[in-house]
Structures are given as structure tokens and as C-alpha cells.
Amino acid sequence: MRKATQKEFETIQELFSLNYVKVLFKQLLEEELINKKEYELLIKKLDEDIDKVLDKGGLMWKKEK
């Protein structure tokens, strides 16, 4: 197994942070502090951010057609 580069490590750290925010949004939805539409919009934006982080970090897999 090879060691991760600094760039890969930072990318993974950022991904963990974004996924943690997803969990927080899910909790807010369950506690009815946000509605389903708000939740879906927030998750959509986070998914876009995740794609950007993966692309920037060089970890984005090519999407199959």
C-alpha cells in the first residue's frame, strides 16, 4: 500500500468535513428544524462541492456514459 500525497490527504480531510455537514443537515431534518425542500437544496449544493473537491484533488473518477 502506498502513502497518500499531501494533496490527497487534504482532499480526503475536506471530504470528511463535507460529509459531516451532510450528517448535521440530516439531523436538522429529523428534528424538523429544516423542511425536506431545504434539506434537498442543501444536500444538492454539498454534492456539487464534493465533486469540486474530488476534481481539484485529482481523485474524481471519470463518469461513465
C-alpha positions as CSV (number, residue, x, y, z in Angstrom):
1,M,0.0,0.0,0.0
2,R,1.4,3.4,-0.9
3,K,1.3,6.5,1.2
4,A,-1.1,9.3,0.3
5,T,0.3,12.5,-1.1
6,Q,-0.2,15.7,0.9
7,K,-2.8,16.8,-1.8
8,E,-4.7,13.5,-1.5
9,F,-4.7,13.8,2.3
10,E,-6.0,17.3,2.3
11,T,-8.7,16.3,-0.3
12,I,-9.8,13.4,2.0
13,Q,-9.9,15.7,5.0
14,E,-12.1,18.1,3.1
15,L,-14.4,15.3,2.0
16,F,-14.8,14.1,5.6
17,S,-15.8,17.6,6.6
18,L,-18.4,17.9,3.9
19,N,-19.8,14.5,4.7
20,Y,-20.0,15.6,8.4
21,V,-22.1,18.6,7.4
22,K,-24.4,16.2,5.5
23,V,-25.0,14.3,8.7
24,L,-25.7,17.6,10.5
25,F,-28.3,18.5,7.9
26,K,-29.9,15.1,8.2
27,Q,-30.1,15.6,11.9
28,L,-31.8,19.0,11.4
29,L,-34.3,17.4,9.1
30,E,-35.1,14.7,11.6
31,E,-35.6,17.3,14.3
32,E,-37.8,19.2,11.9
33,L,-35.6,22.3,12.2
34,I,-35.5,22.4,8.3
35,N,-38.0,21.1,5.9
36,K,-37.4,18.5,3.2
37,K,-37.1,21.0,0.4
38,E,-34.4,23.0,2.3
39,Y,-32.6,19.7,3.1
40,E,-32.6,18.6,-0.6
41,L,-31.3,22.0,-1.7
42,L,-28.5,21.9,0.9
43,I,-27.5,18.3,0.0
44,K,-27.5,19.2,-3.7
45,K,-25.1,22.0,-3.1
46,L,-22.9,19.8,-0.9
47,D,-22.8,17.1,-3.6
48,E,-21.6,19.8,-6.0
49,D,-19.0,20.9,-3.5
50,I,-17.8,17.3,-3.1
51,D,-17.5,16.9,-6.9
52,K,-15.4,20.1,-7.0
53,V,-13.1,18.9,-4.2
54,L,-12.6,15.5,-5.8
55,D,-11.9,17.1,-9.2
56,K,-9.5,19.7,-7.6
57,G,-7.7,16.9,-5.6
58,G,-7.3,14.7,-8.6
59,L,-9.5,12.0,-7.1
60,M,-12.5,12.3,-9.4
61,W,-13.2,9.1,-11.3
62,K,-14.3,9.6,-14.9
63,K,-18.0,9.3,-15.2
64,E,-19.2,6.6,-17.5
65,K,-21.6,7.4,-20.2
